[in-house]
């Protein structure tokens, strides 16, 4: 059960052992760069210098919509995460973004996400301190995670409920073999700490098919949903109407209380409670589609799994 998470807990997340690095933020990466200075001359050097908690939890994306880091079956985009941040990299020297590590960091106190980029130029780390404008086109002005919902993650190894079929499994076996050999295009991935116990680590094989310990895409989905809940909380609380209209644990009960939802709609002039707080329905989404109907059916209830969780649990996040 080492990957077991609380979906919305704002403190400790069970399953992340108390190892160095599990609580790191981007500021800790900056401190590491400052401390080790010229010893860190490449993304490989930085990953190598990370503590264990920054190399234990990860998945691989072989088809990506990222404009900044390319990926393919044998040189996927690694998504590595702890409780508070996610960083990404790829493995082929010819790939776009090879000299860059991208970071998404959760500030639970400010209730917002920040995007940062560490680029290595001529053997020196150039670490950003603001969100790059080029990131906002996909992630939005208030940056949100981009991830698909349970239980299908297209373009990610373990794409079907963390399991692999046929060609995907064969591709991953070839990739993992290259990682273990230390081939040029896969050497960077070998810096991660692959968990033991599955032939398809960090994903389940036939022997570990029922083990939650290898359900890494499910774990990441829960973590990113938590990130998005905290972000949505911040968006609403920063609205000038928040103090006047009251806390979200009342307004957002509309998602599972039909009578209250209708009453609120009447009181708010027919407007959706989130919209009154200045939060677009698009903000719920982690898949990239801006269509309102992706999230709401005709009665106004949320259909999207992550969206429904974000809505119904948002009132809990406001209690922190």
LOFIRO-973005 format. One record per residue (C-alpha): residue number from 0; residue in one letter; x, y, z. Coordinates in steps of 0.02 Angstrom, whole numbers, always signed. Example, Ala and Ser with C-alpha at 12.3 -4.5 7.8 and 13.67 -1.06 7.14 Angstrom:
balo	drenza	X	Y	Z
0	A	+615	-225	+390
1	S	+684	-53	+357
END
This chain:
balo	drenza	X	Y	Z
0	X	+0	+0	+0
1	X	+150	+116	-14
2	X	+68	+218	-150
3	X	-94	+245	-54
4	X	-142	+429	-51
5	X	-273	+536	+30
6	X	-364	+615	-115
7	X	-382	+785	-37
8	X	-275	+789	+119
9	X	-176	+949	+131
10	X	-48	+878	+252
11	X	+35	+707	+250
12	X	-8	+587	+109
13	X	-5	+406	+170
14	X	+99	+294	+59
15	X	+240	+418	+35
16	X	+367	+352	+158
17	X	+459	+480	+262
18	X	+612	+481	+150
19	X	+715	+631	+101
20	X	+637	+724	-43
21	X	+456	+672	-20
22	X	+411	+848	+38
23	X	+522	+945	-80
24	X	+462	+1099	-172
25	X	+541	+1194	-315
26	X	+630	+1303	-187
27	X	+724	+1148	-128
28	X	+783	+1116	-305
29	X	+847	+1295	-315
30	X	+937	+1270	-150
31	X	+1018	+1111	-216
32	X	+1076	+1202	-373
33	X	+1150	+1341	-268
34	X	+1234	+1219	-149
35	X	+1314	+1108	-280
36	X	+1342	+1243	-409
37	X	+1455	+1192	-552
38	X	+1445	+1008	-505
39	X	+1272	+1005	-586
40	X	+1301	+1033	-772
41	X	+1157	+936	-850
42	X	+984	+867	-815
43	X	+1067	+700	-779
44	X	+1176	+779	-645
45	X	+1025	+861	-565
46	X	+921	+701	-562
47	X	+1070	+606	-494
48	X	+1088	+734	-353
49	X	+905	+722	-303
50	X	+864	+627	-142
51	X	+770	+463	-150
52	X	+598	+542	-125
53	X	+622	+638	-288
54	X	+655	+480	-390
55	X	+532	+350	-323
56	X	+363	+388	-403
57	X	+347	+405	-592
58	X	+259	+356	-751
59	X	+305	+370	-936
60	X	+213	+459	-1077
61	X	+251	+397	-1253
62	X	+126	+510	-1346
63	X	+123	+687	-1279
64	X	+35	+848	-1323
65	X	+177	+947	-1245
66	X	+251	+1078	-1360
67	X	+409	+1085	-1256
68	X	+465	+905	-1232
69	X	+451	+770	-1366
70	X	+415	+588	-1327
71	X	+405	+419	-1413
72	X	+391	+237	-1363
73	X	+577	+213	-1329
74	X	+613	+390	-1269
75	X	+457	+434	-1168
76	X	+425	+587	-1063
77	X	+450	+542	-880
78	X	+328	+617	-755
79	X	+410	+605	-583
80	X	+319	+662	-427
81	X	+317	+677	-239
82	X	+183	+752	-125
83	X	+206	+930	-185
84	X	+279	+935	-360
85	X	+299	+849	-527
86	X	+449	+864	-639
87	X	+470	+800	-817
88	X	+609	+753	-937
89	X	+642	+648	-1092
90	X	+792	+542	-1142
91	X	+852	+566	-1321
92	X	+987	+697	-1355
93	X	+900	+740	-1520
94	X	+731	+766	-1437
95	X	+657	+937	-1409
96	X	+673	+985	-1226
97	X	+815	+863	-1190
98	X	+914	+995	-1096
99	X	+763	+1050	-995
100	X	+676	+993	-838
101	X	+499	+1060	-815
102	X	+421	+1076	-643
103	X	+243	+1098	-577
104	X	+243	+1148	-393
105	X	+95	+1158	-274
106	X	+88	+1301	-151
107	X	-47	+1237	-31
108	X	-42	+1397	+73
109	X	-69	+1514	-75
110	X	-182	+1381	-156
111	X	-105	+1392	-328
112	X	+10	+1299	-445
113	X	+169	+1368	-520
114	X	+261	+1309	-675
115	X	+449	+1323	-686
116	X	+584	+1276	-809
117	X	+766	+1228	-780
118	X	+865	+1236	-940
119	X	+1047	+1187	-956
120	X	+1145	+1299	-1073
121	X	+1331	+1267	-1102
122	X	+1341	+1162	-944
123	X	+1254	+1289	-832
124	X	+1081	+1279	-755
125	X	+965	+1423	-794
126	X	+825	+1404	-667
127	X	+668	+1507	-694
128	X	+581	+1597	-552
129	X	+419	+1640	-642
130	X	+298	+1541	-749
131	X	+356	+1546	-931
132	X	+229	+1626	-1047
133	X	+246	+1479	-1167
134	X	+171	+1365	-1034
135	X	+10	+1464	-1014
136	X	-60	+1422	-1185
137	X	-94	+1243	-1128
138	X	-100	+1257	-938
139	X	-201	+1419	-930
140	X	-176	+1587	-844
141	X	-209	+1501	-678
142	X	-102	+1348	-718
143	X	-193	+1184	-701
144	X	-135	+1004	-720
145	X	-159	+922	-890
146	X	-201	+739	-865
147	X	-334	+615	-915
148	X	-460	+536	-800
149	X	-471	+361	-729
150	X	-460	+232	-802
151	X	-390	+266	-975
152	X	-232	+367	-1000
153	X	-203	+375	-1187
154	X	-20	+387	-1236
155	X	+41	+336	-1062
156	X	+116	+167	-1023
157	X	-11	+72	-919
158	X	-143	+158	-1025
159	X	-287	+41	-979
160	X	-314	+48	-791
161	X	-124	+38	-766
162	X	-115	-119	-873
163	X	-34	-144	-1043
164	X	-92	-242	-1193
165	X	+0	-318	-1340
166	X	+104	-186	-1434
167	X	+109	-68	-1285
168	X	+177	-205	-1173
169	X	+306	-256	-1302
170	X	+363	-76	-1325
171	X	+381	-55	-1139
172	X	+480	-216	-1120
173	X	+600	-153	-1254
174	X	+614	+16	-1168
175	X	+644	-62	-997
176	X	+777	-177	-1068
177	X	+866	-27	-1145
178	X	+857	+63	-978
179	X	+937	-85	-890
180	X	+1074	-96	-1022
181	X	+1108	+90	-1004
182	X	+1085	+127	-1189
183	X	+1121	+306	-1238
184	X	+941	+362	-1262
185	X	+882	+275	-1103
186	X	+1026	+308	-983
187	X	+938	+456	-902
188	X	+788	+351	-851
189	X	+904	+231	-760
190	X	+935	+370	-633
191	X	+760	+339	-565
192	X	+728	+212	-428
193	X	+621	+78	-511
194	X	+525	-21	-378
195	X	+556	-208	-372
196	X	+422	-341	-383
197	X	+354	-321	-559
198	X	+428	-366	-728
199	X	+346	-209	-796
200	X	+397	-94	-653
201	X	+329	+32	-603
202	X	+172	-45	-680
203	X	+91	-211	-633
204	X	+132	-373	-722
205	X	+26	-531	-723
206	X	+86	-578	-548
207	X	+55	-408	-471
208	X	-103	-366	-567
209	X	-204	-338	-409
210	X	-69	-245	-314
211	X	-107	-63	-278
212	X	+80	-37	-256
213	X	+100	-32	-446
214	X	-54	+72	-489
215	X	+54	+223	-525
216	X	-62	+309	-651
217	X	-207	+296	-530
218	X	-99	+371	-393
219	X	-46	+515	-505
220	X	-228	+545	-553
221	X	-275	+561	-370
222	X	-128	+675	-335
223	X	-167	+790	-481
224	X	-351	+796	-432
225	X	-294	+855	-260
226	X	-183	+986	-343
227	X	-332	+1046	-445
228	X	-448	+1052	-295
229	X	-327	+1163	-200
230	X	-306	+1274	-353
231	X	-495	+1292	-376
232	X	-512	+1336	-193
233	X	-388	+1477	-215
234	X	-475	+1542	-371
235	X	-642	+1556	-282
236	X	-572	+1627	-121
237	X	-481	+1764	-216
238	X	-644	+1818	-296
239	X	-708	+1986	-230
240	X	-878	+1904	-208
241	X	-816	+1767	-94
242	X	-834	+1862	+70
243	X	-1009	+1922	+26
244	X	-1079	+1759	-43
245	X	-1008	+1645	+89
246	X	-898	+1490	+99
247	X	-895	+1360	-36
248	X	-950	+1218	+75
249	X	-1125	+1291	+55
250	X	-1121	+1352	-124
251	X	-1044	+1194	-197
252	X	-1164	+1072	-115
253	X	-1263	+1095	-275
254	X	-1166	+951	-353
255	X	-1254	+817	-251
256	X	-1406	+905	-179
257	X	-1537	+941	-311
258	X	-1651	+1045	-200
259	X	-1509	+1153	-136
260	X	-1440	+1172	-311
261	X	-1606	+1237	-375
262	X	-1621	+1355	-227
263	X	-1447	+1423	-255
264	X	-1479	+1444	-440
265	X	-1631	+1550	-400
266	X	-1537	+1654	-272
267	X	-1393	+1681	-392
268	X	-1501	+1734	-538
269	X	-1487	+1568	-628
270	X	-1298	+1571	-627
271	X	-1190	+1423	-586
272	X	-1113	+1446	-411
273	X	-937	+1423	-478
274	X	-966	+1557	-610
275	X	-1023	+1678	-476
276	X	-855	+1655	-393
277	X	-771	+1690	-559
278	X	-718	+1510	-589
279	X	-746	+1448	-767
280	X	-808	+1269	-791
281	X	-652	+1249	-899
282	X	-551	+1263	-738
283	X	-617	+1094	-680
284	X	-542	+1008	-829
285	X	-375	+917	-831
286	X	-393	+844	-1006
287	X	-377	+1000	-1114
288	X	-553	+1013	-1184
289	X	-640	+1182	-1156
290	X	-816	+1121	-1192
291	X	-939	+1159	-1053
292	X	-1039	+1002	-1090
293	X	-886	+896	-1048
294	X	-922	+933	-866
295	X	-1108	+965	-846
296	X	-1260	+870	-905
297	X	-1430	+948	-934
298	X	-1476	+951	-749
299	X	-1317	+1041	-700
300	X	-1235	+893	-614
301	X	-1054	+856	-647
302	X	-1017	+706	-756
303	X	-828	+711	-760
304	X	-748	+603	-625
305	X	-610	+724	-576
306	X	-729	+871	-596
307	X	-859	+792	-483
308	X	-727	+755	-352
309	X	-661	+932	-364
310	X	-834	+1004	-340
311	X	-898	+894	-201
312	X	-737	+894	-101
313	X	-695	+1077	-125
314	X	-787	+1122	+35
315	X	-665	+1009	+130
316	X	-515	+1099	+58
317	X	-580	+1266	+121
318	X	-568	+1203	+300
319	X	-379	+1200	+298
END
